[in-house]
């Protein structure tokens, strides 16, 4: 089964940027070559698996709380 190819609008919706910047953010990612894409004629598409990998690679994990030992007097 082939991977699903997403339009720029669908990429923006999945990234949660559609309401604020529309297609501008995904297009910038493509222009800066920060995300892989496929050209189908003049249309630009992004693989759903590539988008999921991009999101995973750019996910920042929370810090672990440090335990400090205090001297008890």
C-alpha positions in Angstrom: 0.0 0.0 0.0 1.4 3.4 -1.0 1.8 6.2 1.6 -0.7 9.0 1.5 0.4 12.2 -0.1 -0.9 15.4 1.6 -1.6 18.8 0.0 0.0 21.8 1.5 -3.3 22.7 3.2 -3.6 19.3 4.8 0.0 19.6 6.0 -0.8 23.0 7.6 -3.9 21.5 9.2 -2.0 18.6 10.7 0.7 20.9 12.0 -2.0 23.2 13.5 -0.9 26.3 11.6 -3.8 26.6 9.2 -5.8 29.1 11.3 -2.8 31.4 12.0 -0.5 31.4 8.9 -2.4 29.3 6.4 -0.1 27.6 3.9 2.9 29.9 4.6 4.6 27.8 7.3 4.6 24.4 5.4 5.7 26.2 2.2 8.6 27.8 4.1 9.6 24.3 5.4 9.6 23.1 1.8 11.5 26.1 0.5 14.2 25.8 3.2 14.4 22.0 2.4 13.6 21.2 6.1 11.1 18.6 5.0 11.1 16.2 2.1 8.4 16.6 -0.6 7.2 15.2 -3.8 6.5 17.1 -7.0 3.6 15.7 -9.0 3.7 17.8 -12.1 3.4 21.3 -10.8 1.8 20.2 -7.5 3.8 19.8 -4.3 2.8 17.0 -1.9 4.2 15.8 1.4 4.1 12.1 2.4 2.2 11.5 5.6 5.0 9.3 6.9 7.6 12.0 6.2 5.4 14.6 8.1 5.0 12.2 11.0 8.8 11.7 11.1 9.4 15.5 10.9 7.0 16.0 13.9 8.7 13.2 15.8 12.2 14.5 15.1 11.2 18.0 16.3 9.3 17.0 19.4 11.0 18.4 22.5 10.8 16.1 25.6 10.2 17.7 29.0 13.1 18.0 31.4 13.4 15.6 34.3 13.2 17.3 37.7 16.5 17.2 39.5 16.6 16.1 43.0 18.9 18.1 45.2 20.2 16.9 48.5 20.1 19.6 51.1 22.2 19.5 54.2 20.1 19.2 57.3 21.5 21.1 60.2 
